[in-house]
Amino acid sequence: MKPKPWKTLSSKLVYENPWMRLREDVAEMPNRQTTTYGVVVFGDCVGVVPFVDDDHVLLVRQYRYVQGENHRWEIPTGGVKEGETLEQAAQRELTEEAGYRANLLTHISSYYTSKCICDETAHLYVGKKLTPAEAQPDDTEFLQRRVFPFQRALDMALKGEIMDSMSVLGLVLAARRHESGQTGGPSLPS
């Protein structure tokens, strides 16, 4: 038997900016007790593992304010804007951050970035048959770009040198898809 759903009794907006909203809900649980629940709403986001050829991917690096880090590589990622399809958002982020468009864009996974307090769904893609496009990063993005052998990028994800979930999952799932004969990259190490 599935768990019983909670009932939202009230919801109030606490804070919002162009990238997120924070709300505070009062919810009634199945035992009729109430609880206050904070929810951060980000919406949908996309990430692309861009293969410049069968054995190399392009990664980006930027200063990440929350972690105070500037040394980790990642796949191009970003939020979905109002009115965009997921594929349009993936192409836009790939163009903005990597300076490419993918002539072949394959969806590999969707997942919740957090199951508890965040309302955000990530959608991952593999981009292949890339063509150059003018990179136009957002005003807050100061990016470096570098091509890596796919196996090296995958090793970085598996060893914790790459730590953001979209990059780690994107690289691992791209390898797994290739292993199973679908589009992706080289296989996971044994």
One Martini backbone bead per residue (centre of mass of N, CA, C, O) as a GRO file, in nm:
protein
  190
    1MET     BB    1   0.096   0.037   0.023
    2LYS     BB    2   0.072   0.355  -0.013
    3PRO     BB    3   0.143   0.641   0.093
    4LYS     BB    4   0.003   0.902   0.233
    5PRO     BB    5  -0.086   1.205   0.167
    6TRP     BB    6  -0.039   1.530   0.199
    7LYS     BB    7  -0.185   1.839   0.322
    8THR     BB    8  -0.226   2.158   0.212
    9LEU     BB    9  -0.311   2.445   0.405
   10SER     BB   10  -0.054   2.633   0.343
   11SER     BB   11   0.105   2.912   0.151
   12LYS     BB   12   0.421   3.100   0.149
   13LEU     BB   13   0.605   3.352   0.037
   14VAL     BB   14   0.945   3.444   0.122
   15TYR     BB   15   1.121   3.414  -0.157
   16GLU     BB   16   1.260   3.583  -0.459
   17ASN     BB   17   1.411   3.519  -0.779
   18PRO     BB   18   1.511   3.439  -1.099
   19TRP     BB   19   1.601   3.124  -0.980
   20MET     BB   20   1.409   3.136  -0.711
   21ARG     BB   21   1.198   2.984  -0.451
   22LEU     BB   22   1.054   3.046  -0.122
   23ARG     BB   23   0.854   2.834   0.081
   24GLU     BB   24   0.582   2.805   0.328
   25ASP     BB   25   0.435   2.524   0.468
   26VAL     BB   26   0.129   2.378   0.576
   27ALA     BB   27   0.095   2.037   0.686
   28GLU     BB   28  -0.095   1.745   0.669
   29MET     BB   29  -0.076   1.452   0.806
   30PRO     BB   30  -0.201   1.132   0.840
   31ASN     BB   31  -0.220   1.196   1.171
   32ARG     BB   32  -0.319   1.518   1.174
   33GLN     BB   33  -0.073   1.653   1.187
   34THR     BB   34   0.138   1.936   1.183
   35THR     BB   35   0.367   2.106   0.949
   36THR     BB   36   0.655   2.268   0.862
   37TYR     BB   37   0.750   2.348   0.513
   38GLY     BB   38   1.032   2.387   0.326
   39VAL     BB   39   1.054   2.526  -0.017
   40VAL     BB   40   1.258   2.492  -0.301
   41VAL     BB   41   1.221   2.655  -0.620
   42PHE     BB   42   1.353   2.578  -0.958
   43GLY     BB   43   1.270   2.347  -1.142
   44ASP     BB   44   1.408   2.314  -1.444
   45CYS     BB   45   1.694   2.132  -1.574
   46VAL     BB   46   2.004   2.116  -1.767
   47GLY     BB   47   2.227   1.870  -1.933
   48VAL     BB   48   2.542   1.833  -2.125
   49VAL     BB   49   2.720   1.585  -2.303
   50PRO     BB   50   2.987   1.694  -2.504
   51PHE     BB   51   3.081   1.552  -2.807
   52VAL     BB   52   3.347   1.613  -3.027
   53ASP     BB   53   3.384   1.304  -3.019
   54ASP     BB   54   3.396   0.971  -2.937
   55ASP     BB   55   3.652   1.050  -2.705
   56HIS     BB   56   3.541   1.357  -2.648
   57VAL     BB   57   3.496   1.623  -2.407
   58LEU     BB   58   3.332   1.915  -2.296
   59LEU     BB   59   3.433   2.131  -2.039
   60VAL     BB   60   3.358   2.333  -1.754
   61ARG     BB   61   3.470   2.637  -1.570
   62GLN     BB   62   3.386   2.783  -1.246
   63TYR     BB   63   3.289   2.980  -1.009
   64ARG     BB   64   3.163   2.857  -0.689
   65TYR     BB   65   3.024   3.022  -0.441
   66VAL     BB   66   2.909   2.817  -0.234
   67GLN     BB   67   3.191   2.642  -0.233
   68GLY     BB   68   3.450   2.808  -0.310
   69GLU     BB   69   3.516   2.719  -0.620
   70ASN     BB   70   3.766   2.677  -0.923
   71HIS     BB   71   3.847   2.345  -1.007
   72ARG     BB   72   3.586   2.230  -1.130
   73TRP     BB   73   3.445   2.027  -1.352
   74GLU     BB   74   3.178   2.046  -1.611
   75ILE     BB   75   2.887   2.045  -1.744
   76PRO     BB   76   2.656   2.186  -1.919
   77THR     BB   77   2.428   2.407  -1.737
   78GLY     BB   78   2.068   2.480  -1.663
   79GLY     BB   79   1.791   2.655  -1.692
   80VAL     BB   80   1.455   2.671  -1.764
   81LYS     BB   81   1.272   2.864  -1.957
   82GLU     BB   82   1.008   3.020  -2.031
   83GLY     BB   83   0.879   2.834  -2.316
   84GLU     BB   84   1.074   2.604  -2.308
   85THR     BB   85   1.213   2.339  -2.403
   86LEU     BB   86   1.436   2.111  -2.315
   87GLU     BB   87   1.597   2.116  -2.583
   88GLN     BB   88   1.631   2.422  -2.601
   89ALA     BB   89   1.783   2.451  -2.333
   90ALA     BB   90   2.019   2.266  -2.402
   91GLN     BB   91   2.118   2.427  -2.647
   92ARG     BB   92   2.159   2.697  -2.503
   93GLU     BB   93   2.365   2.601  -2.292
   94LEU     BB   94   2.570   2.492  -2.492
   95THR     BB   95   2.618   2.761  -2.630
   96GLU     BB   96   2.684   2.949  -2.392
   97GLU     BB   97   2.919   2.757  -2.259
   98ALA     BB   98   3.062   2.597  -2.526
   99GLY     BB   99   3.009   2.683  -2.837
  100TYR     BB  100   2.763   2.480  -2.916
  101ARG     BB  101   2.587   2.252  -3.127
  102ALA     BB  102   2.354   1.985  -3.154
  103ASN     BB  103   2.260   1.746  -3.400
  104LEU     BB  104   2.267   1.538  -3.147
  105LEU     BB  105   2.003   1.484  -2.906
  106THR     BB  106   2.009   1.281  -2.606
  107HIS     BB  107   1.814   1.143  -2.382
  108ILE     BB  108   1.909   0.989  -2.048
  109SER     BB  109   1.770   1.170  -1.806
  110SER     BB  110   1.562   1.197  -1.507
  111TYR     BB  111   1.574   1.396  -1.195
  112TYR     BB  112   1.596   1.452  -0.860
  113THR     BB  113   1.805   1.658  -0.675
  114SER     BB  114   1.576   1.650  -0.447
  115LYS     BB  115   1.337   1.489  -0.218
  116CYS     BB  116   1.265   1.718   0.010
  117ILE     BB  117   1.321   2.066  -0.042
  118CYS     BB  118   1.334   2.037  -0.356
  119ASP     BB  119   1.209   2.179  -0.670
  120GLU     BB  120   1.386   1.970  -0.895
  121THR     BB  121   1.449   1.891  -1.243
  122ALA     BB  122   1.665   1.686  -1.417
  123HIS     BB  123   1.803   1.696  -1.761
  124LEU     BB  124   1.973   1.464  -1.962
  125TYR     BB  125   2.236   1.485  -2.217
  126VAL     BB  126   2.356   1.399  -2.536
  127GLY     BB  127   2.606   1.550  -2.743
  128LYS     BB  128   2.632   1.547  -3.101
  129LYS     BB  129   2.745   1.677  -3.372
  130LEU     BB  130   2.912   1.937  -3.351
  131THR     BB  131   2.871   2.295  -3.377
  132PRO     BB  132   2.966   2.595  -3.400
  133ALA     BB  133   2.910   2.866  -3.161
  134GLU     BB  134   2.823   3.145  -2.999
  135ALA     BB  135   2.928   3.234  -2.702
  136GLN     BB  136   2.680   3.340  -2.428
  137PRO     BB  137   2.713   3.412  -2.139
  138ASP     BB  138   2.616   3.496  -1.862
  139ASP     BB  139   2.679   3.755  -1.641
  140THR     BB  140   2.776   3.517  -1.412
  141GLU     BB  141   2.973   3.394  -1.638
  142PHE     BB  142   3.319   3.260  -1.602
  143LEU     BB  143   3.462   3.068  -1.844
  144GLN     BB  144   3.604   2.754  -1.896
  145ARG     BB  145   3.752   2.547  -2.156
  146ARG     BB  146   3.773   2.177  -2.209
  147VAL     BB  147   3.922   1.902  -2.349
  148PHE     BB  148   3.845   1.557  -2.287
  149PRO     BB  149   3.882   1.257  -2.226
  150PHE     BB  150   3.629   1.065  -2.143
  151GLN     BB  151   3.773   0.879  -1.940
  152ARG     BB  152   3.877   1.111  -1.762
  153ALA     BB  153   3.602   1.233  -1.687
  154LEU     BB  154   3.493   0.977  -1.559
  155ASP     BB  155   3.713   0.946  -1.344
  156MET     BB  156   3.654   1.215  -1.204
  157ALA     BB  157   3.367   1.132  -1.116
  158LEU     BB  158   3.448   0.862  -0.959
  159LYS     BB  159   3.673   1.032  -0.765
  160GLY     BB  160   3.549   1.336  -0.692
  161GLU     BB  161   3.641   1.577  -0.887
  162ILE     BB  162   3.351   1.551  -0.963
  163MET     BB  163   3.038   1.668  -0.784
  164ASP     BB  164   2.809   1.724  -0.955
  165SER     BB  165   2.528   1.554  -1.037
  166MET     BB  166   2.500   1.610  -1.341
  167SER     BB  167   2.787   1.527  -1.424
  168VAL     BB  168   2.810   1.250  -1.301
  169LEU     BB  169   2.556   1.123  -1.429
  170GLY     BB  170   2.612   1.193  -1.722
  171LEU     BB  171   2.878   1.033  -1.750
  172VAL     BB  172   2.780   0.756  -1.651
  173LEU     BB  173   2.536   0.726  -1.850
  174ALA     BB  174   2.699   0.751  -2.108
  175ALA     BB  175   2.865   0.495  -2.055
  176ARG     BB  176   2.629   0.295  -2.022
  177ARG     BB  177   2.504   0.334  -2.303
  178HIS     BB  178   2.748   0.235  -2.457
  179GLU     BB  179   2.764  -0.047  -2.327
  180SER     BB  180   2.454  -0.108  -2.448
  181GLY     BB  181   2.464   0.037  -2.755
  182GLN     BB  182   2.423   0.321  -2.716
  183THR     BB  183   2.448   0.631  -2.682
  184GLY     BB  184   2.774   0.793  -2.599
  185GLY     BB  185   3.051   0.639  -2.463
  186PRO     BB  186   3.258   0.501  -2.303
  187SER     BB  187   3.312   0.275  -2.070
  188LEU     BB  188   3.317   0.150  -1.783
  189PRO     BB  189   3.511   0.050  -1.553
  190SER     BB  190   3.609  -0.264  -1.404
   0.00000   0.00000   0.00000
